[in-house]
Amino acid sequence: MATIKDIANKLGIAVSTVSKGLNGASDISDEMRQLVLDTAVEMGYASKKMKASGSRKVCIFIENMDYENIEQFGYEIIVGFKLAAARRHWDVNVVPTNLNMQTAEKFDSYMLKNGYSGAFLLGFTLHDDWVQQLNKTSVPTVLLDNYIERNNHIGYVGTDNYEGIDLAVSHLYSLGHKKIAFLNGSKNSMVSEQRQQSFITSMEKHGLEVNEDLIEYGYYVPDCAKDYVPGFVKHGATAIMCASDLIATGVITELHKLGLKVPEDVSVIGFDDLPIASQLTPSLTTIRQDRTDLGKSAFLLLDGLVHNVTISKLLLRAKFIQRESTGPCKN
Amino acid sequence: MATIKDIANKLGIAVSTVSKGLNGASDISDEMRQLVLDTAVEMGYASKKMKASGSRKVCIFIENMDYENIEQFGYEIIVGFKLAAARRHWDVNVVPTNLNMQTAEKFDSYMLKNGYSGAFLLGFTLHDDWVQQLNKTSVPTVLLDNYIERNNHIGYVGTDNYEGIDLAVSHLYSLGHKKIAFLNGSKNSMVSEQRQQSFITSMEKHGLEVNEDLIEYGYYVPDCAKDYVPGFVKHGATAIMCASDLIATGVITELHKLGLKVPEDVSVIGFDDLPIASQLTPSLTTIRQDRTDLGKSAFLLLDGLVHNVTISKLLLRAKFIQRESTGPCKN
């Protein structure tokens, strides 16, 4: 493993300058600091802070996901992670990120500069610069709902989407529904693709016809419902499975606008079990993702990676929560 | 949750008799003891021992798998599990099982009688009585290489078979091999089915023809090679991917019998990276399952289940180990 001296030799500068660069001292230029960091990363340098087993410091990076209050998806994930980390006396920083920040600095350099031993990335997509850099990183990193092939330093944590969607389809099937529509979240998301495939597999498993007019990709926001609900109704859907509770709130609003009652005319199921699910009228039948446990499991996984236990995937059970938005099919 | 008194009331017997039944006392009949245990399980009784958070006792049940010395597949898995358990001061018993034992007593009754808080099952198949009973158990249980749907108390630990097989196919592809045969392990095993599907998917991903004459299920023993290797050779295979190192040893022996050299005439890849892989002539290129980490991860998972973190699947990375049994394709 490279030492500070190796980096100094390679760049032909003083050891003290390298040390300043690594520690973010202000009396060297930004360019020199960046050059030192990038060279250190390239040479596989890891600081004492990163390797320290006593009190480690790790970082949760978050984007495209709300997390400030308990109503929001990210909140309990972060709580769960912090709870598990506290038990091992690890420090956790939460850092909101954006594309600019990712363009400005490479992931590995950012981690090295700040002495982080590992990271948990929430809400990132495969298009993010930092996610693309994860193919080659040696910094232990856990991704929520995204998977990186062939890098032993990266793990994926999430909920078992197949079982979740299958629980929902089974429930609707048991209520007599045959024409079940699926309003998915955004395309180009691994989770959406898994849910799409799971829906088709589960419909076939139950001997139900997979009708392309009843399957659509939308977005993970309520507003997308207005573009698809009228079409689903026109094609005879008696139940609508939604890829998130937020989408389901939009679907219920649209059904009401069309003069249809939930669940008397159309049953609706969500996914996530956010606090809003129990507050809606009618309250929402949904598939629960246990977010506190997702956070705890992300920590377990990161702890494993830091100790060279190369966990690739850790999936939690999805849980079926029956409420009032689903009922027997009358058609 | 049921108490000893509830059980006594239900059976119309004295509390002291229930207590004797639960503690395995010898001054009541076998039938009465069994009745007490089965009733306790049915009523959801959990003993103080099972719930104790101080010093828990868990059990590794093992069958159809050798584990007595380091050459064998189960050895390091058990070591890894025990290492992780010791760090949390949990006691671990290793209990070899067989079909008779499973017929004689139900899984839940066995666990209750012995005060185990959880179990790790190695080498079981979906046909085992105890595995079939796992659909309904509430005893935290981890299975190696088997998955139980819809029970939040059960977890599955294993190696990412898709990535493992894909690493092997990629390697052979990069050496110019196109006619790649696959000698799988036993049918009716979840792992064999995953590897079969992974092989087909990976071949297609690499633009290679999937030839049914070159794909066979065998058994996880060297001896099965003699039934399939001549056919593979006849159909022009230049490389043989094996579902285990033991199968690969049989394949190499058969190739030698046919007057073919490894890797000059036919390349061979194993799976597992048992100690024997590096001792063979030629030494065996293989896909490594890190067995110590499988054991450690099984404990992590069980610890999660005991604390109601409902982990469903935990998969480890498969690792490509290049040795001498693979070489460039000359055809």
Interface residues (C-beta under 8 A of the other chain):
Chain A: E149 R150 N152 D160 E163 L167 D290 D293 K296 S297 L300 G304 V309 T310 I311 S312 K313 L314 L315 L316 R317 K319
Chain B: E149 R150 N152 D160 E163 L167 D290 D293 K296 S297 L300 G304 V309 T310 I311 S312 K313 L314 L315 L316 R317 K319
